[in-house]
Amino acid sequence: SFAAALAAAAPGCLLLDCDPCGGGIDVLLGIEAVPGARWSGLRVDGGHLQPALLERGLPRWGDVPVLAADVDPPPDAVAQVVAAARTAGDVVLDLPRAPAAARSGALELCELCVLVVVAEVRALAAACAVRPGDGVALGVVVRRGAIAPGEAARAVGAALLGVLPGPALTRPPRATARVAAGVWDGLG
């Protein structure tokens, strides 16, 4: 969701979802029924991709054209789409956490990689595990937690770009707790 907010904050920005296991950024944004190409319907195959046609062929979330990942996008296609989109404006890529060919290739195209992390020990360890290697500028947006935001950024080894409120839930809602108890009861 931060990638979408980032794209919305830059006029003329294109949002590329490169995470096939993320459920689709179009679904997150509520535009899954809006007509337009997703990665599965985009054919680049090394040909010339016209930026204006690309932008017109994508569903929009407000003013933001969105290319959602409904399949694992091929790294060469990601590079081609980014190159075409950059001629028209900025590009925000929502990358998968897990190592993947598209992630590695896309990171090489990024001017800045932004990790959103909760300021908790476990989340910081996870952020360190997925942080890109040297050669990619890295910044963090920290969700408040038990650790001070500056300390959290230092733990990840990145510049602190901003601070967000912490996760609202400290324990599961009652309905979730009742369902969880029912699952255990069903196993017993």
PyRosetta script that sets phi, psi and omega in degrees:
from pyrosetta import init, pose_from_sequence

init()
pose = pose_from_sequence("SFAAALAAAAPGCLLLDCDPCGGGIDVLLGIEAVPGARWSGLRVDGGHLQPALLERGLPRWGDVPVLAADVDPPPDAVAQVVAAARTAGDVVLDLPRAPAAARSGALELCELCVLVVVAEVRALAAACAVRPGDGVALGVVVRRGAIAPGEAARAVGAALLGVLPGPALTRPPRATARVAAGVWDGLG")
pose.set_psi(1, -28.6)
pose.set_omega(1, 177.8)
pose.set_phi(2, -68.2)
pose.set_psi(2, -34.9)
pose.set_omega(2, 177.2)
pose.set_phi(3, -60.4)
pose.set_psi(3, -40.6)
pose.set_omega(3, 178.4)
pose.set_phi(4, -65.5)
pose.set_psi(4, -43.2)
pose.set_omega(4, 178.3)
pose.set_phi(5, -63.0)
pose.set_psi(5, -39.5)
pose.set_omega(5, 178.7)
pose.set_phi(6, -63.8)
pose.set_psi(6, -44.3)
pose.set_omega(6, 178.9)
pose.set_phi(7, -64.4)
pose.set_psi(7, -39.5)
pose.set_omega(7, -179.0)
pose.set_phi(8, -68.0)
pose.set_psi(8, -24.7)
pose.set_omega(8, -178.0)
pose.set_phi(9, -79.9)
pose.set_psi(9, -10.8)
pose.set_omega(9, -178.4)
pose.set_phi(10, -115.7)
pose.set_psi(10, 113.3)
pose.set_omega(10, 179.8)
pose.set_phi(11, -58.1)
pose.set_psi(11, 135.6)
pose.set_omega(11, 177.9)
pose.set_phi(12, 76.9)
pose.set_psi(12, 17.1)
pose.set_omega(12, -176.9)
pose.set_phi(13, -87.5)
pose.set_psi(13, 145.8)
pose.set_omega(13, 176.5)
pose.set_phi(14, -108.2)
pose.set_psi(14, 137.0)
pose.set_omega(14, 179.4)
pose.set_phi(15, -106.9)
pose.set_psi(15, 118.9)
pose.set_omega(15, 179.4)
pose.set_phi(16, -110.5)
pose.set_psi(16, 121.6)
pose.set_omega(16, 176.7)
pose.set_phi(17, -92.9)
pose.set_psi(17, 116.8)
pose.set_omega(17, -179.4)
pose.set_phi(18, -112.9)
pose.set_psi(18, 16.1)
pose.set_omega(18, -176.5)
pose.set_phi(19, -112.3)
pose.set_psi(19, 94.2)
pose.set_omega(19, -177.0)
pose.set_phi(20, -67.1)
pose.set_psi(20, -15.5)
pose.set_omega(20, 179.5)
pose.set_phi(21, -99.5)
pose.set_psi(21, 6.8)
pose.set_omega(21, -178.0)
pose.set_phi(22, -87.5)
pose.set_psi(22, -0.1)
pose.set_omega(22, 178.5)
pose.set_phi(23, 87.4)
pose.set_psi(23, -2.0)
pose.set_omega(23, 178.6)
pose.set_phi(24, 90.1)
pose.set_psi(24, 117.8)
pose.set_omega(24, -180.0)
pose.set_phi(25, -67.6)
pose.set_psi(25, -23.9)
pose.set_omega(25, 175.9)
pose.set_phi(26, -65.1)
pose.set_psi(26, -36.4)
pose.set_omega(26, 177.6)
pose.set_phi(27, -68.7)
pose.set_psi(27, -44.2)
pose.set_omega(27, 178.0)
pose.set_phi(28, -57.0)
pose.set_psi(28, -40.4)
pose.set_omega(28, -176.4)
pose.set_phi(29, -86.8)
pose.set_psi(29, -4.2)
pose.set_omega(29, 178.8)
pose.set_phi(30, 77.0)
pose.set_psi(30, 23.7)
pose.set_omega(30, -179.4)
pose.set_phi(31, -116.6)
pose.set_psi(31, 21.7)
pose.set_omega(31, -177.2)
pose.set_phi(32, -63.2)
pose.set_psi(32, -23.3)
pose.set_omega(32, 179.7)
pose.set_phi(33, -93.2)
pose.set_psi(33, -4.2)
pose.set_omega(33, 179.8)
pose.set_phi(34, -75.0)
pose.set_psi(34, 128.3)
pose.set_omega(34, 179.9)
pose.set_phi(35, -62.8)
pose.set_psi(35, 149.6)
pose.set_omega(35, 177.9)
pose.set_phi(36, 145.7)
pose.set_psi(36, 166.2)
pose.set_omega(36, -175.5)
pose.set_phi(37, -72.8)
pose.set_psi(37, 144.7)
pose.set_omega(37, 166.2)
pose.set_phi(38, -115.2)
pose.set_psi(38, 176.6)
pose.set_omega(38, -178.1)
pose.set_phi(39, -55.4)
pose.set_psi(39, -36.9)
pose.set_omega(39, -178.3)
pose.set_phi(40, -65.5)
pose.set_psi(40, -23.7)
pose.set_omega(40, -178.8)
pose.set_phi(41, -99.8)
pose.set_psi(41, 1.7)
pose.set_omega(41, -178.4)
pose.set_phi(42, -96.7)
pose.set_psi(42, 126.2)
pose.set_omega(42, 178.8)
pose.set_phi(43, -117.5)
pose.set_psi(43, 112.2)
pose.set_omega(43, 179.0)
pose.set_phi(44, -111.2)
pose.set_psi(44, -45.4)
pose.set_omega(44, 174.1)
pose.set_phi(45, 40.0)
pose.set_psi(45, 39.2)
pose.set_omega(45, 175.0)
pose.set_phi(46, 80.1)
pose.set_psi(46, -1.6)
pose.set_omega(46, 179.0)
pose.set_phi(47, -78.7)
pose.set_psi(47, -177.8)
pose.set_omega(47, 179.6)
pose.set_phi(48, -84.2)
pose.set_psi(48, 129.0)
pose.set_omega(48, -179.8)
pose.set_phi(49, -107.1)
pose.set_psi(49, 116.7)
pose.set_omega(49, -178.6)
pose.set_phi(50, -82.8)
pose.set_psi(50, 121.9)
pose.set_omega(50, -176.1)
pose.set_phi(51, -55.9)
pose.set_psi(51, -42.9)
pose.set_omega(51, -178.1)
pose.set_phi(52, -65.2)
pose.set_psi(52, -40.2)
pose.set_omega(52, 178.7)
pose.set_phi(53, -68.6)
pose.set_psi(53, -38.9)
pose.set_omega(53, 177.4)
pose.set_phi(54, -58.7)
pose.set_psi(54, -51.8)
pose.set_omega(54, -177.1)
pose.set_phi(55, -61.5)
pose.set_psi(55, -42.4)
pose.set_omega(55, -179.6)
pose.set_phi(56, -68.6)
pose.set_psi(56, -25.7)
pose.set_omega(56, -177.1)
pose.set_phi(57, -87.5)
pose.set_psi(57, 1.5)
pose.set_omega(57, -177.0)
pose.set_phi(58, -105.0)
pose.set_psi(58, 150.0)
pose.set_omega(58, 172.7)
pose.set_phi(59, -66.9)
pose.set_psi(59, 157.5)
pose.set_omega(59, -178.8)
pose.set_phi(60, -119.3)
pose.set_psi(60, 144.2)
pose.set_omega(60, 169.4)
pose.set_phi(61, -113.2)
pose.set_psi(61, 98.2)
pose.set_omega(61, -170.6)
pose.set_phi(62, 65.2)
pose.set_psi(62, -121.8)
pose.set_omega(62, 178.4)
pose.set_phi(63, -92.6)
pose.set_psi(63, -0.2)
pose.set_omega(63, -172.5)
pose.set_phi(64, -96.8)
pose.set_psi(64, 117.1)
pose.set_omega(64, 171.2)
pose.set_phi(65, -71.6)
pose.set_psi(65, 138.2)
pose.set_omega(65, -172.9)
pose.set_phi(66, -127.4)
pose.set_psi(66, 127.5)
pose.set_omega(66, 172.4)
pose.set_phi(67, -108.6)
pose.set_psi(67, 104.3)
pose.set_omega(67, -174.2)
pose.set_phi(68, -88.6)
pose.set_psi(68, 148.2)
pose.set_omega(68, 180.0)
pose.set_phi(69, -91.2)
pose.set_psi(69, 105.0)
pose.set_omega(69, 172.0)
pose.set_phi(70, -106.2)
pose.set_psi(70, -4.0)
pose.set_omega(70, 173.1)
pose.set_phi(71, -143.7)
pose.set_psi(71, 170.5)
pose.set_omega(71, 176.3)
pose.set_phi(72, -75.8)
pose.set_psi(72, 111.3)
pose.set_omega(72, -177.0)
pose.set_phi(73, -69.8)
pose.set_psi(73, 133.5)
pose.set_omega(73, 177.5)
pose.set_phi(74, -64.7)
pose.set_psi(74, 139.4)
pose.set_omega(74, -177.8)
pose.set_phi(75, -55.1)
pose.set_psi(75, -39.5)
pose.set_omega(75, -179.4)
pose.set_phi(76, -67.9)
pose.set_psi(76, -33.0)
pose.set_omega(76, 177.1)
pose.set_phi(77, -68.9)
pose.set_psi(77, -39.9)
pose.set_omega(77, 177.3)
pose.set_phi(78, -59.9)
pose.set_psi(78, -46.2)
pose.set_omega(78, 180.0)
pose.set_phi(79, -61.2)
pose.set_psi(79, -40.8)
pose.set_omega(79, -179.0)
pose.set_phi(80, -67.7)
pose.set_psi(80, -42.6)
pose.set_omega(80, 179.2)
pose.set_phi(81, -66.0)
pose.set_psi(81, -43.5)
pose.set_omega(81, 179.0)
pose.set_phi(82, -61.9)
pose.set_psi(82, -44.3)
pose.set_omega(82, 179.9)
pose.set_phi(83, -60.8)
pose.set_psi(83, -43.8)
pose.set_omega(83, 179.9)
pose.set_phi(84, -67.7)
pose.set_psi(84, -44.8)
pose.set_omega(84, -177.3)
pose.set_phi(85, -65.8)
pose.set_psi(85, -34.2)
pose.set_omega(85, -179.7)
pose.set_phi(86, -63.3)
pose.set_psi(86, -25.3)
pose.set_omega(86, 178.8)
pose.set_phi(87, -69.8)
pose.set_psi(87, -19.9)
pose.set_omega(87, -179.0)
pose.set_phi(88, -102.0)
pose.set_psi(88, -19.0)
pose.set_omega(88, -177.9)
pose.set_phi(89, 166.4)
pose.set_psi(89, -161.4)
pose.set_omega(89, -179.4)
pose.set_phi(90, -77.8)
pose.set_psi(90, 159.1)
pose.set_omega(90, 179.5)
pose.set_phi(91, -133.1)
pose.set_psi(91, 132.3)
pose.set_omega(91, 173.6)
pose.set_phi(92, -113.7)
pose.set_psi(92, 127.7)
pose.set_omega(92, 178.2)
pose.set_phi(93, -108.4)
pose.set_psi(93, 129.7)
pose.set_omega(93, 172.8)
pose.set_phi(94, -97.0)
pose.set_psi(94, 105.8)
pose.set_omega(94, -172.4)
pose.set_phi(95, -95.5)
pose.set_psi(95, 152.3)
pose.set_omega(95, 176.3)
pose.set_phi(96, -70.8)
pose.set_psi(96, 152.4)
pose.set_omega(96, 176.5)
pose.set_phi(97, -73.4)
pose.set_psi(97, -40.8)
pose.set_omega(97, -175.3)
pose.set_phi(98, -74.9)
pose.set_psi(98, 148.0)
pose.set_omega(98, 176.2)
pose.set_phi(99, -59.1)
pose.set_psi(99, 135.4)
pose.set_omega(99, 179.1)
pose.set_phi(100, -158.7)
pose.set_psi(100, 158.0)
pose.set_omega(100, -179.4)
pose.set_phi(101, -60.7)
pose.set_psi(101, -42.9)
pose.set_omega(101, -179.4)
pose.set_phi(102, -64.2)
pose.set_psi(102, -36.2)
pose.set_omega(102, 179.9)
pose.set_phi(103, -66.1)
pose.set_psi(103, -48.3)
pose.set_omega(103, -179.1)
pose.set_phi(104, -60.2)
pose.set_psi(104, -47.8)
pose.set_omega(104, 179.7)
pose.set_phi(105, -64.6)
pose.set_psi(105, -40.1)
pose.set_omega(105, -178.8)
pose.set_phi(106, -67.9)
pose.set_psi(106, -38.3)
pose.set_omega(106, 179.1)
pose.set_phi(107, -59.0)
pose.set_psi(107, -35.3)
pose.set_omega(107, 178.6)
pose.set_phi(108, -64.4)
pose.set_psi(108, -22.2)
pose.set_omega(108, -178.5)
pose.set_phi(109, -90.5)
pose.set_psi(109, -10.4)
pose.set_omega(109, -173.2)
pose.set_phi(110, -84.3)
pose.set_psi(110, 138.6)
pose.set_omega(110, 171.6)
pose.set_phi(111, -80.9)
pose.set_psi(111, -30.9)
pose.set_omega(111, -179.0)
pose.set_phi(112, -149.0)
pose.set_psi(112, 134.0)
pose.set_omega(112, 173.5)
pose.set_phi(113, -106.2)
pose.set_psi(113, 126.2)
pose.set_omega(113, -179.5)
pose.set_phi(114, -111.8)
pose.set_psi(114, 122.6)
pose.set_omega(114, 173.6)
pose.set_phi(115, -102.2)
pose.set_psi(115, 133.4)
pose.set_omega(115, 173.0)
pose.set_phi(116, -101.5)
pose.set_psi(116, 124.0)
pose.set_omega(116, -173.4)
pose.set_phi(117, -140.2)
pose.set_psi(117, 141.2)
pose.set_omega(117, 173.3)
pose.set_phi(118, -80.1)
pose.set_psi(118, 138.5)
pose.set_omega(118, -177.7)
pose.set_phi(119, -78.8)
pose.set_psi(119, 63.9)
pose.set_omega(119, 177.0)
pose.set_phi(120, -131.5)
pose.set_psi(120, 151.9)
pose.set_omega(120, -174.7)
pose.set_phi(121, -55.3)
pose.set_psi(121, -49.3)
pose.set_omega(121, -176.9)
pose.set_phi(122, -62.2)
pose.set_psi(122, -43.7)
pose.set_omega(122, -179.6)
pose.set_phi(123, -66.2)
pose.set_psi(123, -37.3)
pose.set_omega(123, 178.6)
pose.set_phi(124, -68.0)
pose.set_psi(124, -37.8)
pose.set_omega(124, 176.3)
pose.set_phi(125, -63.6)
pose.set_psi(125, -40.8)
pose.set_omega(125, 177.7)
pose.set_phi(126, -64.8)
pose.set_psi(126, -40.6)
pose.set_omega(126, 178.7)
pose.set_phi(127, -62.7)
pose.set_psi(127, -40.5)
pose.set_omega(127, 177.8)
pose.set_phi(128, -64.4)
pose.set_psi(128, -33.5)
pose.set_omega(128, -179.4)
pose.set_phi(129, -70.4)
pose.set_psi(129, -28.6)
pose.set_omega(129, -177.4)
pose.set_phi(130, -104.8)
pose.set_psi(130, -3.7)
pose.set_omega(130, -178.1)
pose.set_phi(131, -61.9)
pose.set_psi(131, 143.6)
pose.set_omega(131, 179.9)
pose.set_phi(132, -69.6)
pose.set_psi(132, 161.6)
pose.set_omega(132, 178.5)
pose.set_phi(133, -72.8)
pose.set_psi(133, -176.6)
pose.set_omega(133, 178.6)
pose.set_phi(134, -60.6)
pose.set_psi(134, 153.2)
pose.set_omega(134, 178.6)
pose.set_phi(135, 100.3)
pose.set_psi(135, -10.6)
pose.set_omega(135, 177.7)
pose.set_phi(136, -116.7)
pose.set_psi(136, 122.6)
pose.set_omega(136, 176.7)
pose.set_phi(137, -63.3)
pose.set_psi(137, 135.2)
pose.set_omega(137, -174.2)
pose.set_phi(138, -128.8)
pose.set_psi(138, 136.4)
pose.set_omega(138, 173.7)
pose.set_phi(139, -137.3)
pose.set_psi(139, 158.9)
pose.set_omega(139, 178.3)
pose.set_phi(140, -124.6)
pose.set_psi(140, 144.8)
pose.set_omega(140, 167.5)
pose.set_phi(141, -109.3)
pose.set_psi(141, 121.2)
pose.set_omega(141, -172.8)
pose.set_phi(142, -102.9)
pose.set_psi(142, 129.2)
pose.set_omega(142, 168.5)
pose.set_phi(143, -87.2)
pose.set_psi(143, 129.5)
pose.set_omega(143, -176.7)
pose.set_phi(144, -54.3)
pose.set_psi(144, 144.1)
pose.set_omega(144, 178.8)
pose.set_phi(145, -159.6)
pose.set_psi(145, -152.2)
pose.set_omega(145, -176.1)
pose.set_phi(146, -72.1)
pose.set_psi(146, -21.8)
pose.set_omega(146, -176.9)
pose.set_phi(147, -104.5)
pose.set_psi(147, 141.1)
pose.set_omega(147, 179.1)
pose.set_phi(148, -61.6)
pose.set_psi(148, 142.3)
pose.set_omega(148, -177.0)
pose.set_phi(149, -54.2)
pose.set_psi(149, -42.7)
pose.set_omega(149, 178.7)
pose.set_phi(150, -62.6)
pose.set_psi(150, -40.8)
pose.set_omega(150, 177.1)
pose.set_phi(151, -65.5)
pose.set_psi(151, -38.6)
pose.set_omega(151, 178.8)
pose.set_phi(152, -62.5)
pose.set_psi(152, -44.2)
pose.set_omega(152, 178.8)
pose.set_phi(153, -62.4)
pose.set_psi(153, -42.6)
pose.set_omega(153, 178.4)
pose.set_phi(154, -63.6)
pose.set_psi(154, -37.8)
pose.set_omega(154, 179.5)
pose.set_phi(155, -63.0)
pose.set_psi(155, -34.7)
pose.set_omega(155, 178.6)
pose.set_phi(156, -82.5)
pose.set_psi(156, -19.8)
pose.set_omega(156, -179.1)
pose.set_phi(157, 79.3)
pose.set_psi(157, 40.6)
pose.set_omega(157, -176.0)
pose.set_phi(158, -141.1)
pose.set_psi(158, 161.5)
pose.set_omega(158, 176.4)
pose.set_phi(159, -71.9)
pose.set_psi(159, 140.6)
pose.set_omega(159, 176.3)
pose.set_phi(160, -81.6)
pose.set_psi(160, 116.3)
pose.set_omega(160, -177.7)
pose.set_phi(161, -96.1)
pose.set_psi(161, -24.7)
pose.set_omega(161, -179.1)
pose.set_phi(162, 178.1)
pose.set_psi(162, 167.8)
pose.set_omega(162, -178.3)
pose.set_phi(163, -129.1)
pose.set_psi(163, 133.0)
pose.set_omega(163, 177.9)
pose.set_phi(164, -114.0)
pose.set_psi(164, 159.1)
pose.set_omega(164, 174.7)
pose.set_phi(165, -59.8)
pose.set_psi(165, 155.1)
pose.set_omega(165, -180.0)
pose.set_phi(166, -72.3)
pose.set_psi(166, 168.0)
pose.set_omega(166, 175.8)
pose.set_phi(167, -57.1)
pose.set_psi(167, 139.4)
pose.set_omega(167, -174.3)
pose.set_phi(168, -70.0)
pose.set_psi(168, -32.3)
pose.set_omega(168, -174.2)
pose.set_phi(169, -93.2)
pose.set_psi(169, 128.7)
pose.set_omega(169, 172.9)
pose.set_phi(170, -101.0)
pose.set_psi(170, -20.3)
pose.set_omega(170, 173.6)
pose.set_phi(171, -148.1)
pose.set_psi(171, 160.1)
pose.set_omega(171, -176.0)
pose.set_phi(172, -63.9)
pose.set_psi(172, 147.0)
pose.set_omega(172, 174.4)
pose.set_phi(173, -61.1)
pose.set_psi(173, 160.3)
pose.set_omega(173, -176.9)
pose.set_phi(174, -56.4)
pose.set_psi(174, -42.5)
pose.set_omega(174, -178.8)
pose.set_phi(175, -60.7)
pose.set_psi(175, -41.2)
pose.set_omega(175, 179.0)
pose.set_phi(176, -65.6)
pose.set_psi(176, -42.1)
pose.set_omega(176, 179.2)
pose.set_phi(177, -63.5)
pose.set_psi(177, -39.9)
pose.set_omega(177, 178.8)
pose.set_phi(178, -65.0)
pose.set_psi(178, -43.0)
pose.set_omega(178, 179.1)
pose.set_phi(179, -64.0)
pose.set_psi(179, -42.7)
pose.set_omega(179, 178.9)
pose.set_phi(180, -60.7)
pose.set_psi(180, -42.2)
pose.set_omega(180, 177.8)
pose.set_phi(181, -63.4)
pose.set_psi(181, -38.0)
pose.set_omega(181, 177.4)
pose.set_phi(182, -64.4)
pose.set_psi(182, -37.5)
pose.set_omega(182, 176.9)
pose.set_phi(183, -61.9)
pose.set_psi(183, -45.8)
pose.set_omega(183, 179.3)
pose.set_phi(184, -64.4)
pose.set_psi(184, -38.9)
pose.set_omega(184, 178.0)
pose.set_phi(185, -62.1)
pose.set_psi(185, -38.9)
pose.set_omega(185, -180.0)
pose.set_phi(186, -66.6)
pose.set_psi(186, -27.0)
pose.set_omega(186, 178.5)
pose.set_phi(187, -81.0)
pose.set_psi(187, -23.4)
pose.set_omega(187, -173.7)
pose.set_phi(188, -84.3)
pose.dump_pdb("model.pdb")
